[in-house]
Amino acid sequence: MPTEHIFATGAEAASDIAARIATILSDAIAARGVATIAVSGGRSPRPVLEALSKVPLDWTRLIVTLVDERWVEPVSADSNERLVRETLLQGPAAAARFVPMKTHATDAYAGQPDVEAAFAALPWPLDIILLGMGDDGHTASLFPQGRELAKGLRSDALTIAATPPAAPHQRLSLTANAILQSRHIFLQIGGPAKKAVYDRALAGGPVEELPIRLALCQQDVPVEVWIAQS
Ligand SMILES: O=C(O)[C@H](O)[C@@H](O)[C@H](O)[C@H](O)COP(=O)(O)O
C-alpha cells in the first residue's frame, strides 16, 4: 500500500516533494557517495524540479536522468531533456551529471540500443524514480493499448522504444523492470480525474488496463503518492 500525501494544490505539494526528494538524495550521497534520480516529463514535475534545483545538495555527486523521452530534438518544447535542463539543472544544480535519452539516431527504435547501454552503466538500483500518470493510467511511456506495452511490462531490458496510441512522438521509456529497480518510487498526480484513476488502479486489476499498477500493486519498492486535489 503506497504512502499518500494529500495537498490542496500542486503548488503546495511541489515544495514538500522537493524537500522529501532532497532528503533521500542527501542520505544516498552520505551512504554511497552518489545519488541517482530519474524524472518524468509533462506538466506536473515542473514546479518540483524548480524547487529541487534550489535545495543545497552536493550536486557534483548527483546523476539525473529521465523516466522517458519524446523522440524530438532537445530544443523542442516537447523535450523532457529540455524540461530538466530549464528547471532542475540551473545554478549549482547544473553541476549534476545528466544522462539524456535522446540520441542522434533517426528514430527511437534505432536509438534504443545505445540508450540501453548508457542506462546499463548507471548505478542500479536508482535512488528515486519520479513518475507521473496520465488520465488513461499510463506512466512513463507505457500506455494502455500501446503496441509495445506487453514488452515494456515484461522485458528484462531497462529501456524500450515505443509509439503511443494517441500521444505525439515516438518515445524512449524505462521498462517496468527498470522502474522497479529503484529504492523509492514517487508518483505525483493532481486533480479529481487522476485521483479517480489512481483509486481504480489501487483497487487492483490487469496492469495492461492501467499500467500505473506496475508501481502501485507491488510490495518490493516503497511508493509515495503525492496527490494535489486541484
Ligand atoms: O513524457 C511524459 O509525458 C511523461 O513521462 C508522462 O508519463 C507523464 O508523466 C504523464 O503523461 C503525466 O503528465 P502530466 O504531469 O503533464 O499530467
The ligand as an SDF file (V2000), in Angstrom:
LIG
                    3D

 17 16  0  0  0  0  0  0  0  0999 V2000
    6.8290   12.3000  -21.0350 O   0  0  0  0  0  0  0  0  0  0  0  0
    5.7480   12.3220  -20.4420 C   0  0  0  0  0  0  0  0  0  0  0  0
    4.7200   12.8980  -20.8740 O   0  0  0  0  0  0  0  0  0  0  0  0
    5.6300   11.7190  -19.0770 C   0  0  0  0  0  0  0  0  0  0  0  0
    6.6430   10.9700  -18.6850 O   0  0  0  0  0  0  0  0  0  0  0  0
    4.2890   11.1030  -18.8880 C   0  0  0  0  0  0  0  0  0  0  0  0
    4.2510    9.7650  -18.4980 O   0  0  0  0  0  0  0  0  0  0  0  0
    3.6300   11.9550  -17.8180 C   0  0  0  0  0  0  0  0  0  0  0  0
    4.1900   11.6300  -16.5570 O   0  0  0  0  0  0  0  0  0  0  0  0
    2.1470   11.7710  -17.7740 C   0  0  0  0  0  0  0  0  0  0  0  0
    1.6300   11.9190  -19.0860 O   0  0  0  0  0  0  0  0  0  0  0  0
    1.5120   12.8120  -16.8540 C   0  0  0  0  0  0  0  0  0  0  0  0
    1.7740   14.0810  -17.4030 O   0  0  0  0  0  0  0  0  0  0  0  0
    1.2970   15.4240  -16.6500 P   0  0  0  0  0  0  0  0  0  0  0  0
    2.1630   15.5330  -15.4200 O   0  0  0  0  0  0  0  0  0  0  0  0
    1.5670   16.5140  -17.6600 O   0  0  0  0  0  0  0  0  0  0  0  0
   -0.1540   15.2470  -16.3180 O   0  0  0  0  0  0  0  0  0  0  0  0
  1  2  2  0
  2  3  1  0
  2  4  1  0
  4  5  1  0
  4  6  1  0
  6  7  1  0
  6  8  1  0
  8  9  1  0
  8 10  1  0
 10 11  1  0
 10 12  1  0
 12 13  1  0
 13 14  1  0
 14 15  2  0
 14 16  1  0
 14 17  1  0
M  END
$$$$
